[in-house]
Amino acid sequence: MFEIATTPMATTVAISGDLDLSARDQFLEVAARLTSLRRSLLTIDLCDVRFMDSTGAAFLISLAETGQRRGWLTVLRGCSEANRFVLDVCGATHLFRFDNEHICRHTKSPA
């Protein structure tokens, strides 16, 4: 469900499946791994997230708030309209930069 990749300046977390209460047990481990990495950019790839509830949004918010305290920039890539709505309802869209240029690999281009 969570795949973490790093470069000298950035960390990318690719999330797949549902980002909800069922994934909560993994949140602390992922957050601890990310906090131990000293990078200035955190990109969270949501291209393969099928569903996100308020528990998943709280996890993303927690990462973004930790990032702000540490001077990271937190970018959401592949954030669907539905997932952005959840973050908006939570009042948290201001915590993220949204990569609106990214095209998810499974998104079909217009014919």
Backbone hydrogen bonds, N-H to C=O, Kabsch-Sander energy under -0.5 kcal/mol:
donor,donor_aa,acceptor,acceptor_aa,energy
3,E,14,A,-2.2
5,A,12,T,-2.7
7,T,10,A,-2.8
11,T,41,L,-2.6
12,T,5,A,-3.1
13,V,43,T,-2.8
14,A,3,E,-3.1
14,A,12,T,-0.6
15,I,13,V,-0.6
15,I,45,D,-2.5
16,S,1,M,-2.3
17,G,48,D,-2.4
19,L,51,F,-3.3
20,D,18,D,-1.0
23,A,20,D,-2.1
24,R,21,L,-1.2
26,Q,23,A,-2.0
27,F,23,A,-0.7
27,F,24,R,-1.0
28,L,24,R,-0.6
30,V,26,Q,-2.3
31,A,27,F,-2.8
32,A,28,L,-2.4
33,R,29,E,-2.2
34,L,30,V,-2.5
35,T,31,A,-2.5
36,S,32,A,-1.6
37,L,33,R,-0.7
37,L,34,L,-0.9
39,R,37,L,-1.0
40,S,9,M,-1.5
41,L,9,M,-1.2
42,L,73,L,-3.1
43,T,11,T,-2.9
43,T,41,L,-0.5
44,I,42,L,-0.5
44,I,75,V,-3.3
45,D,13,V,-3.0
45,D,43,T,-0.6
46,L,44,I,-0.7
46,L,77,R,-3.5
48,D,15,I,-0.7
49,V,46,L,-1.9
50,R,17,G,-2.3
50,R,48,D,-0.6
51,F,17,G,-0.8
53,D,19,L,-1.6
56,G,19,L,-0.5
57,A,53,D,-2.3
58,A,54,S,-2.4
59,F,55,T,-1.7
60,L,56,G,-2.1
61,I,57,A,-2.9
62,S,58,A,-2.4
63,L,59,F,-2.2
64,A,60,L,-2.5
65,E,61,I,-2.8
66,T,62,S,-2.4
67,G,63,L,-2.5
68,Q,64,A,-2.4
69,R,65,E,-1.9
70,R,66,T,-1.5
71,G,67,G,-0.9
71,G,68,Q,-0.8
72,W,67,G,-3.2
73,L,40,S,-2.0
75,V,42,L,-3.0
75,V,73,L,-0.6
76,L,97,R,-3.0
77,R,44,I,-2.8
77,R,75,V,-0.6
78,G,99,D,-0.7
80,S,78,G,-0.6
84,R,80,S,-2.5
85,F,81,E,-2.2
86,V,82,A,-1.8
87,L,83,N,-2.0
88,D,84,R,-2.4
89,V,85,F,-2.8
90,C,86,V,-1.7
91,G,88,D,-1.5
92,A,87,L,-2.8
95,L,92,A,-2.0
96,F,93,T,-1.5
97,R,74,T,-2.3
99,D,76,L,-2.8
99,D,97,R,-0.5
100,N,98,F,-1.4
104,C,102,H,-0.5
107,T,104,C,-1.6
